[in-house]
Amino acid sequence: MAFAAICSVKDKYIYIFGGFEDYSTVDVVQQYNIIENQWDLLNIKLPVRLAKMGAANVEDQEILIVGGIYEDMNNDTPLSLIDY
């Protein structure tokens, strides 16, 4: 995994969003429990496959994800910048 967004919540969890895996963007969300030393692949997904974005913990229950690039297989240029 490369170029994923990462942020921590409550000094207990680290979340990893999207990124590149095997030269393709992914829509996965992973959670690492710092106290229990355990990784979990969460059932929730990003709305699109994203990489190179930012993530910040806004409040204890909210994470803001901004920017990034996504894979558009219907376009001649498969990687597009999010600009809205």
C-alpha positions as CSV (number, residue, x, y, z in Angstrom):
1,M,0.0,0.0,0.0
2,A,1.3,3.4,-0.9
3,F,0.0,7.0,-1.1
4,A,-2.9,6.4,1.4
5,A,-4.3,8.9,3.8
6,I,-3.7,8.3,7.5
7,C,-5.0,9.9,10.7
8,S,-5.4,9.0,14.3
9,V,-8.4,9.1,16.6
10,K,-8.5,9.4,20.4
11,D,-4.9,8.2,20.7
12,K,-6.3,4.7,20.3
13,Y,-6.9,4.1,16.5
14,I,-5.0,4.8,13.3
15,Y,-7.1,4.8,10.2
16,I,-5.8,4.3,6.6
17,F,-7.9,5.3,3.7
18,G,-7.4,4.2,0.0
19,G,-4.0,4.4,-1.7
20,F,-2.3,2.4,-4.4
21,E,-2.0,-1.3,-4.3
22,D,-0.6,-3.3,-7.3
23,Y,-0.6,-0.1,-9.4
24,S,-4.3,0.6,-8.9
25,T,-6.2,2.9,-6.5
26,V,-8.3,1.2,-3.8
27,D,-11.3,2.2,-1.8
28,V,-10.5,0.3,1.4
29,V,-10.6,1.6,5.0
30,Q,-8.3,0.0,7.6
31,Q,-8.2,0.5,11.3
32,Y,-5.3,-0.2,13.6
33,N,-6.0,-0.5,17.3
34,I,-2.8,0.9,19.0
35,I,-3.7,-0.6,22.5
36,E,-4.5,-4.1,21.2
37,N,-1.9,-4.1,18.4
38,Q,-4.5,-5.3,15.9
39,W,-5.4,-4.4,12.3
40,D,-8.9,-4.6,10.9
41,L,-10.2,-4.2,7.4
42,L,-13.5,-2.3,7.9
43,N,-16.7,-3.0,6.0
44,I,-17.1,0.6,4.9
45,K,-15.5,1.8,1.7
46,L,-14.6,5.1,0.2
47,P,-17.1,6.4,-2.4
48,V,-14.5,6.1,-5.1
49,R,-11.0,4.5,-5.3
50,L,-8.7,7.2,-4.1
51,A,-5.0,7.9,-3.5
52,K,-2.8,10.9,-2.6
53,M,-5.4,12.6,-0.5
54,G,-5.3,14.1,3.0
55,A,-7.2,13.0,6.1
56,A,-7.7,14.9,9.4
57,N,-9.5,14.0,12.6
58,V,-12.0,16.9,13.0
59,E,-13.8,15.6,16.1
60,D,-13.7,12.3,18.0
61,Q,-16.3,10.7,15.6
62,E,-15.5,12.6,12.4
63,I,-12.7,12.3,9.8
64,L,-12.3,14.8,6.9
65,I,-10.8,13.4,3.7
66,V,-9.8,16.0,1.0
67,G,-8.3,16.0,-2.4
68,G,-6.7,13.1,-4.1
69,I,-6.7,11.3,-7.4
70,Y,-9.0,8.6,-8.6
71,E,-8.9,5.9,-11.3
72,D,-11.3,6.6,-14.2
73,M,-11.2,3.5,-16.5
74,N,-13.6,5.3,-19.0
75,N,-11.0,8.0,-19.7
76,D,-7.9,8.0,-21.9
77,T,-6.0,9.4,-18.9
78,P,-6.9,6.8,-16.2
79,L,-5.8,8.9,-13.2
80,S,-7.7,12.1,-12.6
81,L,-7.3,14.9,-10.0
82,I,-10.3,15.6,-7.7
83,D,-11.0,19.2,-8.3
84,Y,-14.5,20.0,-6.9
